[in-house]
Amino acid sequence: MLRTTAAVVAGKAARAASRLRGGGSALPGLVAERIDPGFLAHALADVPGGIVVVSGTNGKTTTTKMLVAVLRAHRRTVFTNPTGSNFTRGVISSMLGELPVRGRLTADLAVLELDEAHALKFAAAVKPTHALLLNVARDQLDRFAEIDHTAKLLASLAEQTTSGVVLNLDDSFVSRIRDRVAQGVAIRYFGVDASIADRLPELQEQDVRFEDDFVPPVAGPDDGLLKPSDERTFEVLFGDGGTGSGTVGPLELQQRGLAAMINATAATATARMLLGDAFDPAATAAALRAVTPPFGRGEVVMVDGQPLELVLVKNPAGFTVALGTYGSTPVATMIAINDNYADGRDVSWLYDVSFDSLRDRGVTTTSGVRGYDMALRLQYDDVPVGGVEPDLDTALDAFLAQHPEEPKRIFCTYTAMMALRRTLAARYDLPDIGEEAS
């Protein structure tokens, strides 16, 4: 207990110092963990309603934000980690802002976004009661290797979950994890209605294990299925065709695209599992309607009266979906590609993305550490590129100056997005990343 208290005091001091210096989010967590190696377990020991881990390749940040919003709409107090802090020390750092000196978190539930590798490090310290596993796609091959390895990481997380697991019905890399879940742990699924199953290839990796006796699961009455009525409006169906009172919607999200609708379906299915009989479809729909896009995930920033859309891209599936969702309306476009650790060093995945949709309007500039690589990639698809400027701030200034009277869009990898977002926040009336995530 004394060690935990000392860790809280030191961690809070490091957090204050880090904020003053504009430093990263890991240092306070590192300080607290060094003083008390069991800090996570001690801090979360008094959370009664469950410790939920959200993991998978794409959609973690958006889905976590949606799930937290739904739970809070049901009058639950929820601790969650700020966007981008999806590693164990990031969780500790964000927790330090809410912890009393005694070091015990006061909340009904904890909902934590964790990447596939750090989720296992977290589970080694604290067994999650629930896990929501979204999807598997090629991402940061230098960190996660191929998709089979990523699927194994998620399966290991499911094995260590104690109460309930929610799986993607339509992603066979995820749905087959059902066989790894411990006996007595509830399994629920989310997926899409049969009426739009033909759109799944645009969202996920193809499973080419032909010699396999795996039989895909079939949705049951407690599983959530997405049924869109158009490109913006949808329902989440439970039970026999959604005829029961458990149907959520119809509703329209503030974030565009099929991927966002699927994320909302995943969040809804998980909230229904967590809340049980207290689950309220009307409150859920209202909460989802009010969720704004997380920073950089289709976020719209008003710059001198014109919208500037920031779109995170980090792997072939994500960039393809982004081009289909946001690139279908031609606007002035910039692409910023970095290859820092958080982006993945290997950017060869750009050659698995078709940029044909950008051909007519072209790309004003490419930027970032790999700005020249991106320009070369676009040339192979006959996409005109106006210029290359590796420095992000210089490229942003030139981009805004060239298109002052029209909507604009920037596709960017994670660290490029973070840098651009901070520059925009300093210039315009935007919450910083920590404020937005709180």
Wavefront OBJ file of the C-alpha trace (Angstrom):
o trace
v 0.000 0.000 0.000
v 2.793 2.437 0.877
v 4.620 1.506 -2.308
v 1.473 2.181 -4.377
v 0.980 5.531 -2.668
v 4.596 6.473 -3.372
v 4.138 5.429 -6.994
v 1.026 7.621 -7.331
v 2.778 10.663 -5.871
v 5.868 10.231 -8.053
v 3.793 9.442 -11.130
v 1.608 12.522 -10.664
v 4.730 14.673 -10.329
v 6.179 13.171 -13.507
v 2.860 13.718 -15.271
v 2.794 17.397 -14.310
v 6.400 17.866 -15.404
v 5.783 16.015 -18.667
v 2.795 18.227 -19.492
v 4.780 21.374 -18.838
v 7.514 20.189 -21.176
v 5.076 18.836 -23.776
v 6.561 15.368 -23.419
v 5.167 11.951 -24.257
v 2.518 10.020 -22.379
v 4.655 7.047 -21.271
v 7.044 8.685 -18.774
v 4.623 9.026 -15.807
v 3.604 5.402 -16.244
v 7.225 4.310 -16.354
v 7.961 6.180 -13.106
v 4.952 4.683 -11.306
v 5.684 1.173 -12.573
v 9.318 1.328 -11.495
v 8.309 2.191 -7.936
v 5.425 -0.303 -7.797
v 5.705 -3.133 -10.371
v 2.196 -4.259 -9.374
v 0.713 -0.804 -9.917
v -1.873 -1.790 -12.539
v -3.308 -4.619 -10.463
v -3.454 -2.463 -7.346
v -5.071 0.489 -9.116
v -7.788 -1.593 -10.786
v -8.516 -3.864 -7.820
v -11.706 -2.029 -6.774
v -13.379 -1.719 -10.218
v -16.588 -3.745 -9.755
v -18.245 -3.790 -13.173
v -15.456 -5.229 -15.247
v -12.169 -4.489 -16.989
v -12.749 -4.450 -20.737
v -9.926 -4.594 -23.288
v -10.590 -3.509 -26.873
v -8.019 -4.795 -29.349
v -7.508 -5.634 -33.015
v -5.857 -4.025 -36.007
v -8.346 -1.380 -37.136
v -11.014 0.620 -35.313
v -9.801 0.364 -31.708
v -9.886 4.079 -30.944
v -13.284 4.740 -32.515
v -14.900 1.633 -31.039
v -13.524 2.357 -27.564
v -14.881 5.901 -27.679
v -18.290 4.609 -28.785
v -18.423 1.919 -26.106
v -17.487 4.377 -23.367
v -20.174 6.800 -24.577
v -22.840 4.091 -24.503
v -21.885 2.930 -21.014
v -21.857 6.477 -19.689
v -25.287 7.039 -21.229
v -26.427 4.199 -18.954
v -25.128 6.172 -15.955
v -21.990 4.096 -15.492
v -18.757 5.788 -14.445
v -16.085 4.598 -16.855
v -12.325 4.987 -16.843
v -10.703 4.860 -20.257
v -7.238 5.615 -21.602
v -6.720 8.665 -23.830
v -6.607 8.190 -27.558
v -3.178 7.041 -28.663
v -2.069 5.721 -25.263
v -2.840 2.138 -26.206
v 0.057 0.534 -24.307
v 0.366 -0.424 -20.654
v 2.447 2.535 -19.475
v 0.092 4.823 -21.372
v -2.804 3.319 -19.405
v -0.983 4.001 -16.139
v -0.137 7.555 -17.212
v -3.747 8.358 -18.025
v -4.909 6.695 -14.809
v -2.671 8.937 -12.702
v -4.860 11.919 -13.506
v -7.839 10.270 -11.809
v -6.263 8.284 -8.982
v -6.433 9.408 -5.354
v -3.219 9.116 -3.370
v -4.249 5.732 -1.988
v -3.949 4.385 -5.547
v -7.360 2.776 -6.071
v -9.375 3.783 -9.141
v -12.985 4.750 -8.433
v -15.119 3.713 -11.422
v -17.845 1.228 -12.316
v -15.894 -0.098 -15.300
v -12.579 0.326 -17.077
v -12.602 0.232 -20.894
v -9.088 0.152 -22.305
v -7.849 0.367 -25.874
v -4.685 -1.729 -26.210
v -2.731 -2.803 -29.239
v -2.369 -6.499 -29.851
v 1.057 -6.878 -28.246
v 0.521 -4.607 -25.244
v -2.828 -6.236 -24.514
v -0.923 -9.369 -23.509
v 1.441 -7.368 -21.309
v -1.600 -5.860 -19.636
v -3.227 -9.274 -19.188
v -0.056 -10.558 -17.527
v -0.633 -7.913 -14.829
v -4.444 -7.780 -14.768
v -6.740 -10.417 -16.213
v -9.443 -8.640 -18.233
v -13.006 -9.638 -17.445
v -14.102 -8.891 -21.016
v -12.401 -8.548 -24.392
v -13.698 -7.078 -27.642
v -11.631 -8.360 -30.576
v -12.260 -6.395 -33.745
v -10.280 -7.680 -36.721
v -6.929 -8.804 -38.059
v -5.119 -7.099 -40.931
v -1.551 -6.562 -42.067
v -0.190 -3.713 -40.003
v 3.336 -2.748 -38.966
v 4.904 -5.944 -40.259
v 8.177 -5.097 -38.540
v 6.380 -5.246 -35.149
v 3.612 -7.797 -35.624
v 4.956 -9.934 -38.492
v 2.236 -11.548 -40.591
v -1.473 -11.695 -39.823
v -1.362 -15.221 -38.387
v 0.914 -13.909 -35.638
v -1.483 -11.046 -34.888
v -4.365 -13.529 -34.695
v -2.377 -15.604 -32.205
v -1.843 -12.542 -30.017
v -5.595 -11.901 -29.925
v -6.295 -15.569 -29.223
v -3.921 -15.457 -26.261
v -5.779 -12.427 -24.940
v -9.097 -14.265 -25.265
v -7.667 -17.232 -23.373
v -6.891 -14.991 -20.397
v -10.274 -13.229 -20.329
v -12.417 -14.344 -17.404
v -16.072 -13.442 -18.107
v -16.952 -12.587 -21.697
v -15.479 -12.228 -25.176
v -17.023 -10.420 -28.161
v -15.745 -11.578 -31.564
v -16.079 -10.403 -35.163
v -18.426 -12.886 -36.788
v -17.247 -12.047 -40.307
v -13.475 -12.091 -39.769
v -12.453 -15.742 -39.743
v -9.114 -14.883 -38.125
v -11.127 -13.583 -35.166
v -14.237 -15.769 -35.133
v -12.166 -18.953 -34.948
v -10.783 -17.676 -31.624
v -14.007 -19.037 -30.091
v -12.211 -22.381 -29.758
v -9.563 -20.787 -27.532
v -11.953 -19.206 -25.031
v -11.999 -20.846 -21.601
v -14.974 -22.929 -20.563
v -17.627 -20.879 -18.816
v -16.636 -17.606 -20.510
v -19.531 -16.157 -22.510
v -19.031 -15.558 -26.246
v -20.940 -12.972 -28.267
v -20.506 -11.851 -31.860
v -20.946 -8.743 -33.949
v -21.127 -8.664 -37.718
v -23.054 -7.505 -40.753
v -26.480 -8.511 -41.990
v -26.555 -10.847 -45.002
v -27.895 -7.995 -47.153
v -24.454 -6.288 -47.184
v -22.147 -9.289 -46.883
v -20.883 -8.598 -50.414
v -19.100 -5.472 -49.093
v -16.927 -7.349 -46.617
v -13.950 -7.883 -48.977
v -13.291 -4.130 -48.993
v -12.795 -4.197 -45.215
v -10.849 -7.313 -44.346
v -8.069 -9.694 -45.238
v -8.866 -12.778 -47.283
v -8.470 -16.051 -45.396
v -6.832 -18.481 -47.815
v -6.636 -21.519 -45.557
v -8.484 -23.827 -47.922
v -7.664 -27.118 -46.208
v -9.374 -26.284 -42.957
v -12.356 -27.842 -41.178
v -13.342 -24.559 -39.510
v -17.099 -23.961 -39.604
v -18.007 -20.271 -39.267
v -20.338 -19.427 -36.380
v -23.942 -18.426 -36.967
v -25.375 -15.337 -35.293
v -27.561 -16.021 -32.265
v -30.197 -13.924 -30.479
v -27.597 -12.102 -28.367
v -25.354 -11.180 -31.294
v -25.467 -7.793 -32.993
v -25.790 -7.452 -36.767
v -25.381 -4.247 -38.742
v -28.148 -3.486 -41.244
v -27.709 -0.191 -43.142
v -30.636 1.444 -44.890
v -28.348 3.789 -46.871
v -24.764 5.075 -46.753
v -25.343 6.924 -43.454
v -28.316 5.354 -41.627
v -28.376 1.915 -40.014
v -29.762 -0.342 -37.305
v -28.117 -2.910 -35.053
v -30.290 -6.014 -34.980
v -30.524 -8.527 -32.159
v -32.628 -11.645 -32.084
v -34.678 -13.090 -34.937
v -34.145 -10.546 -37.707
v -34.208 -7.664 -35.283
v -37.954 -7.908 -34.720
v -37.599 -7.695 -30.945
v -37.368 -4.655 -28.736
v -33.575 -4.985 -28.634
v -33.047 -3.354 -32.033
v -30.896 -0.230 -31.813
v -31.717 2.575 -34.237
v -32.251 3.604 -36.902
v -29.471 6.108 -36.342
v -26.838 8.133 -38.173
v -23.283 8.608 -36.936
v -21.229 11.766 -37.158
v -18.406 9.675 -38.622
v -18.896 8.479 -42.186
v -18.495 5.053 -43.708
v -19.233 1.361 -43.356
v -16.245 0.808 -41.067
v -17.630 3.315 -38.540
v -21.001 1.552 -38.627
v -19.311 -1.781 -37.919
v -17.405 -0.197 -35.034
v -20.710 1.045 -33.621
v -22.150 -2.462 -33.952
v -19.181 -3.919 -32.056
v -19.567 -1.328 -29.299
v -23.299 -1.994 -29.067
v -22.901 -5.771 -28.819
v -20.282 -5.340 -26.090
v -22.367 -2.840 -24.133
v -25.328 -5.218 -24.287
v -23.179 -8.000 -22.831
v -21.855 -5.773 -20.054
v -25.168 -4.194 -19.095
v -27.463 -7.194 -19.352
v -31.073 -6.342 -18.522
v -30.120 -2.695 -17.961
v -29.284 -2.267 -21.651
v -31.468 0.470 -23.179
v -31.620 0.548 -27.016
v -32.886 4.145 -27.108
v -30.129 5.421 -24.811
v -27.580 3.500 -26.860
v -28.745 5.028 -30.145
v -28.707 8.532 -28.645
v -25.179 8.042 -27.315
v -23.862 6.787 -30.653
v -25.414 9.716 -32.525
v -23.550 12.136 -30.259
v -20.074 10.587 -30.613
v -17.711 12.849 -32.526
v -14.908 11.287 -34.585
v -11.754 10.740 -32.520
v -8.975 13.109 -33.487
v -7.576 12.276 -36.898
v -10.215 9.639 -37.702
v -12.309 11.648 -40.116
v -12.128 14.640 -37.797
v -13.089 17.912 -39.474
v -11.164 21.052 -38.504
v -12.482 24.404 -39.688
v -9.598 26.394 -41.166
v -10.477 29.950 -42.217
v -14.065 28.943 -42.830
v -13.291 25.810 -44.853
v -13.326 22.188 -43.644
v -10.041 20.317 -43.383
v -10.535 16.585 -42.874
v -7.836 14.509 -41.135
v -7.921 10.815 -42.015
v -5.619 8.299 -40.324
v -4.221 5.556 -42.586
v -1.888 2.845 -41.372
v -2.304 -0.331 -43.406
v -3.703 -1.533 -46.763
v -7.195 -2.313 -45.479
v -7.465 0.980 -43.606
v -6.220 3.118 -46.504
v -8.505 1.320 -48.955
v -11.513 1.917 -46.726
v -10.487 5.546 -46.197
v -10.238 6.159 -49.936
v -13.622 4.546 -50.471
v -15.249 6.504 -47.644
v -13.576 9.899 -47.836
v -11.876 9.872 -51.219
v -15.096 9.294 -53.153
v -15.698 13.054 -53.030
v -12.741 14.707 -54.783
v -11.247 17.589 -52.794
v -7.799 19.127 -52.479
v -5.638 16.333 -51.052
v -2.356 16.009 -49.181
v -0.790 12.712 -48.082
v 1.680 12.574 -45.173
v 3.617 9.343 -44.587
v 6.056 8.762 -41.729
v 7.939 5.575 -40.873
v 8.552 6.092 -37.170
v 8.146 3.227 -34.701
v 4.450 3.909 -34.097
v 3.800 3.979 -37.866
v 5.758 0.859 -38.743
v 9.134 1.123 -40.448
v 8.125 -0.851 -43.529
v 5.936 1.196 -45.886
v 5.880 -1.337 -48.726
v 2.190 -1.879 -47.846
v 1.441 1.275 -49.836
v 1.817 -0.861 -52.971
v -1.181 -2.950 -51.888
v -3.478 0.091 -52.057
v -5.122 1.321 -55.255
v -5.020 5.113 -55.590
v -7.054 5.267 -58.788
v -9.769 7.321 -57.093
v -7.282 10.195 -56.686
v -6.308 10.262 -60.358
v -8.767 12.881 -61.616
v -8.071 15.539 -58.991
v -4.497 14.538 -58.177
v -2.604 15.141 -54.940
v -1.355 18.636 -54.128
v 1.622 17.496 -52.062
v 3.101 14.502 -50.317
v 4.982 14.991 -47.063
v 6.596 13.276 -44.118
v 9.684 11.113 -43.798
v 8.462 8.995 -46.706
v 6.981 11.824 -48.754
v 9.116 10.939 -51.775
v 8.211 7.250 -51.507
v 4.535 8.213 -51.494
v 4.968 10.410 -54.555
v 6.652 7.530 -56.389
v 3.850 5.170 -55.411
v 1.253 7.601 -56.794
v 3.129 7.836 -60.088
v 2.635 4.100 -60.612
v -1.141 4.717 -60.494
v -0.863 7.765 -62.767
v -1.933 10.108 -59.963
v -0.538 13.630 -60.551
v 1.487 15.009 -57.618
v 2.004 18.756 -57.337
v 5.104 18.546 -55.183
v 6.967 16.901 -52.312
v 7.828 18.642 -49.038
v 9.167 16.340 -46.288
v 8.679 18.907 -43.520
v 5.107 18.544 -42.273
v 4.540 22.101 -41.081
v 5.974 23.602 -44.263
v 3.845 21.258 -46.367
v 0.739 22.114 -44.346
v 1.307 25.862 -44.793
v 1.753 25.500 -48.530
v -1.268 23.195 -48.836
v -3.553 25.602 -46.985
v -2.243 28.562 -48.976
v -2.847 26.827 -52.315
v -6.468 25.979 -51.520
v -7.850 28.794 -49.338
v -11.447 28.726 -50.577
v -12.287 25.026 -50.761
v -12.578 21.886 -48.616
v -9.368 19.967 -48.024
v -8.319 16.503 -46.851
v -5.101 15.024 -45.460
v -4.469 11.283 -45.369
v -1.722 10.645 -42.804
v 0.013 7.930 -40.839
v -0.114 8.019 -37.056
v 2.888 10.152 -36.116
v 2.297 12.490 -39.064
v -1.299 12.890 -37.940
v -0.239 13.596 -34.360
v 2.228 16.268 -35.485
v -0.245 17.930 -37.854
v -3.006 17.799 -35.242
v -0.793 19.549 -32.677
v 0.106 22.259 -35.184
v -3.564 22.824 -36.011
v -4.513 22.829 -32.322
v -1.953 25.539 -31.632
v -3.297 27.725 -34.438
v -7.023 27.173 -34.161
v -9.549 26.699 -31.384
v -9.124 22.977 -30.902
v -8.882 20.887 -27.747
v -5.512 19.256 -27.309
v -5.352 15.497 -27.528
v -5.454 14.940 -23.767
v -8.490 17.198 -23.297
v -10.391 15.536 -26.112
v -9.784 12.071 -24.762
v -10.748 12.836 -21.193
l 1 2 3 4 5 6 7 8 9 10 11 12 13 14 15 16 17 18 19 20 21 22 23 24 25 26 27 28 29 30 31 32 33 34 35 36 37 38 39 40 41 42 43 44 45 46 47 48 49 50 51 52 53 54 55 56 57 58 59 60 61 62 63 64 65 66 67 68 69 70 71 72 73 74 75 76 77 78 79 80 81 82 83 84 85 86 87 88 89 90 91 92 93 94 95 96 97 98 99 100 101 102 103 104 105 106 107 108 109 110 111 112 113 114 115 116 117 118 119 120 121 122 123 124 125 126 127 128 129 130 131 132 133 134 135 136 137 138 139 140 141 142 143 144 145 146 147 148 149 150 151 152 153 154 155 156 157 158 159 160 161 162 163 164 165 166 167 168 169 170 171 172 173 174 175 176 177 178 179 180 181 182 183 184 185 186 187 188 189 190 191 192 193 194 195 196 197 198 199 200 201 202 203 204 205 206 207 208 209 210 211 212 213 214 215 216 217 218 219 220 221 222 223 224 225 226 227 228 229 230 231 232 233 234 235 236 237 238 239 240 241 242 243 244 245 246 247 248 249 250 251 252 253 254 255 256 257 258 259 260 261 262 263 264 265 266 267 268 269 270 271 272 273 274 275 276 277 278 279 280 281 282 283 284 285 286 287 288 289 290 291 292 293 294 295 296 297 298 299 300 301 302 303 304 305 306 307 308 309 310 311 312 313 314 315 316 317 318 319 320 321 322 323 324 325 326 327 328 329 330 331 332 333 334 335 336 337 338 339 340 341 342 343 344 345 346 347 348 349 350 351 352 353 354 355 356 357 358 359 360 361 362 363 364 365 366 367 368 369 370 371 372 373 374 375 376 377 378 379 380 381 382 383 384 385 386 387 388 389 390 391 392 393 394 395 396 397 398 399 400 401 402 403 404 405 406 407 408 409 410 411 412 413 414 415 416 417 418 419 420 421 422 423 424 425 426 427 428 429 430 431 432 433 434 435 436 437 438
